[in-house]
Structure formats: C-alpha cells, structure tokens
Amino acid sequence: MSPTVVVTRREHFNAAHRLYNPAWSDAENARVFGPCANPNYHGHNYDIDVSVSGGVDPATGYVVDIKTLKDLIEAHVLRRMDHKNLNLDVPEFAATNPTAENIVVQCWRWLAPVIPVGRLVRIVLWETDRNVVEYTGG
C-alpha cells in the first residue's frame, strides 16, 4: 500500500466583482459590503491553491501529474474567470453574490468531477494577502 500524499498546485487570476444583494437598498448594501458594493465593481489579484490527495503511484512517483492538475485548473477555472467581471461574465454568478466563499465553492464544483486520480481535498482562494477562504467539499 502506497503512502497517501497531498499535492497542491497554486495558480493566479485577476477578476472584478461587485458584492450586492438586489433585495436590499443601496444604503444597506453599502453598510454590509462597504466599498465592495461599488456600482462600478472592483478587482482582485486572486491566487488559488488546489489540493489533491491520493496514493503515490509506484511507476511515476506521482499522486497526480502536476501538469495535468495545472491544465485542469486552466481549463475549468481560469478560462472562466481570469480577466472577467464575475457578476456579468460568469453565468454561475448571475444570481449568486460572488463573494470569496461562493467563488471557492464554485471552483470546487467545476474541478471535483474532472480530477483524474486521487480526490480533490481542498481549495484555498486568496482574495488578498490577508483575506483567504478554504473549502474542503463539506
């Protein structure tokens, strides 16, 4: 039986969004979301860490080929969100507030079904150096 190891790939993307609840007044949105409710949107330089757990393949020494993981993140996350306005350009956020929490859950939904070996165990989304969310599929 091979040891279980967690492999993580970090990628980067830029995106704009606006945090806003259409059921609330502009004043309530400003109170709750502060400058993130700006009607003209605002942007972030996001980092995303995608972690896959599994046994080490005795033939390759890999849990998952890191190039494969990189390509999956590119195809299923970055192409959808990099240099996009999340509210306007990403259908999954048309009716869902694109908070960091909702973004990381959506990334999981895109990636979990396509991981070829092992299993997706964690996604960490860095909105800023000080604002980080983590999702483990729960």
C-alpha positions as CSV (number, residue, x, y, z in Angstrom):
1,M,0.0,0.0,0.0
2,S,1.4,3.3,-1.0
3,P,1.5,6.4,1.3
4,T,-1.2,9.0,0.9
5,V,0.2,12.4,-0.1
6,V,-1.5,15.7,-0.7
7,V,-0.3,17.6,-3.8
8,T,-1.1,21.3,-4.3
9,R,-0.9,23.5,-7.3
10,R,-1.2,27.3,-7.0
11,E,-2.5,29.4,-9.9
12,H,-3.3,33.1,-10.3
13,F,-6.1,35.0,-11.9
14,N,-7.5,38.5,-12.0
15,A,-11.2,39.3,-11.8
16,A,-13.6,42.1,-11.0
17,H,-16.8,41.7,-9.0
18,R,-19.4,43.6,-7.0
19,L,-20.9,42.4,-3.8
20,Y,-24.5,43.3,-3.8
21,N,-27.9,42.0,-2.7
22,P,-30.6,43.3,-5.1
23,A,-33.2,42.8,-2.5
24,W,-31.6,45.5,-0.4
25,S,-31.3,49.3,-0.8
26,D,-28.1,50.8,-2.0
27,A,-27.6,52.1,1.6
28,E,-28.0,48.6,3.1
29,N,-25.6,47.2,0.5
30,A,-23.0,49.9,1.3
31,R,-23.4,49.2,5.1
32,V,-23.0,45.5,4.7
33,F,-20.4,45.3,1.9
34,G,-18.7,48.6,2.2
35,P,-16.6,49.6,-0.8
36,C,-17.1,46.1,-2.3
37,A,-20.6,47.2,-3.2
38,N,-19.2,49.9,-5.6
39,P,-21.6,50.0,-8.6
40,N,-18.6,50.2,-10.9
41,Y,-17.1,47.0,-9.5
42,H,-13.6,46.4,-8.1
43,G,-10.9,43.9,-8.8
44,H,-8.7,41.4,-7.1
45,N,-5.5,39.5,-8.0
46,Y,-6.6,36.1,-6.8
47,D,-4.4,33.1,-6.0
48,I,-6.0,29.6,-5.9
49,D,-4.5,26.5,-4.3
50,V,-5.9,23.2,-5.5
51,S,-5.0,20.1,-3.4
52,V,-5.5,16.5,-4.5
53,S,-4.9,13.6,-2.1
54,G,-4.1,10.1,-3.1
55,G,-1.6,7.2,-3.1
56,V,1.8,7.6,-4.7
57,D,1.9,5.7,-8.0
58,P,4.9,3.4,-7.8
59,A,5.6,3.7,-11.5
60,T,5.6,7.5,-11.7
61,G,6.1,8.6,-8.1
62,Y,3.1,11.0,-8.6
63,V,-0.2,11.3,-6.8
64,V,-1.4,13.2,-9.9
65,D,0.7,14.7,-12.6
66,I,1.1,18.4,-11.7
67,K,1.0,19.4,-15.4
68,T,-2.4,17.6,-15.6
69,L,-3.6,19.5,-12.5
70,K,-2.3,22.8,-13.9
71,D,-4.2,22.1,-17.2
72,L,-7.4,21.2,-15.4
73,I,-7.3,24.5,-13.3
74,E,-6.6,26.4,-16.5
75,A,-9.5,24.8,-18.4
76,H,-12.1,24.7,-15.7
77,V,-11.4,27.8,-13.6
78,L,-9.0,30.3,-15.2
79,R,-10.7,30.3,-18.6
80,R,-14.0,31.0,-16.9
81,M,-12.8,33.7,-14.5
82,D,-9.4,35.3,-15.5
83,H,-9.8,38.9,-16.6
84,K,-13.6,38.6,-16.2
85,N,-16.3,40.5,-14.4
86,L,-17.7,37.7,-12.3
87,N,-21.1,39.3,-12.0
88,L,-21.5,39.8,-15.7
89,D,-19.3,37.3,-17.5
90,V,-19.7,34.1,-15.3
91,P,-23.2,32.6,-15.6
92,E,-22.9,30.9,-12.2
93,F,-22.7,34.3,-10.5
94,A,-25.6,35.9,-12.4
95,A,-27.8,35.2,-9.3
96,T,-25.2,34.4,-6.7
97,N,-23.2,37.0,-4.9
98,P,-19.5,36.4,-6.0
99,T,-18.0,36.5,-2.5
100,A,-14.8,34.7,-2.0
101,E,-16.8,32.0,-0.2
102,N,-19.1,31.5,-3.2
103,I,-16.2,31.6,-5.6
104,V,-14.3,28.8,-3.9
105,V,-17.3,26.6,-3.7
106,Q,-18.0,27.1,-7.4
107,C,-14.4,26.3,-8.2
108,W,-14.9,23.0,-6.3
109,R,-18.0,22.2,-8.4
110,W,-16.0,22.7,-11.6
111,L,-12.9,20.8,-10.5
112,A,-14.1,17.9,-8.4
113,P,-15.7,15.9,-11.3
114,V,-12.6,16.2,-13.5
115,I,-9.8,15.2,-11.2
116,P,-8.5,12.0,-12.9
117,V,-6.8,10.3,-9.9
118,G,-6.9,10.7,-6.2
119,R,-9.5,13.1,-4.9
120,L,-9.9,16.8,-4.5
121,V,-9.5,17.6,-0.8
122,R,-9.1,21.3,-0.5
123,I,-9.2,24.6,-2.4
124,V,-7.8,27.7,-0.9
125,L,-8.7,31.1,-2.5
126,W,-6.5,34.1,-1.7
127,E,-8.6,37.2,-2.4
128,T,-5.8,39.3,-0.9
129,D,-2.7,38.6,1.2
130,R,-4.9,38.9,4.3
131,N,-8.3,37.6,3.1
132,V,-8.3,33.8,2.5
133,V,-11.1,31.2,2.3
134,E,-10.8,27.5,2.3
135,Y,-13.2,24.8,1.1
136,T,-13.0,21.1,1.7
137,G,-16.1,19.9,0.0
138,G,-18.3,19.8,3.0
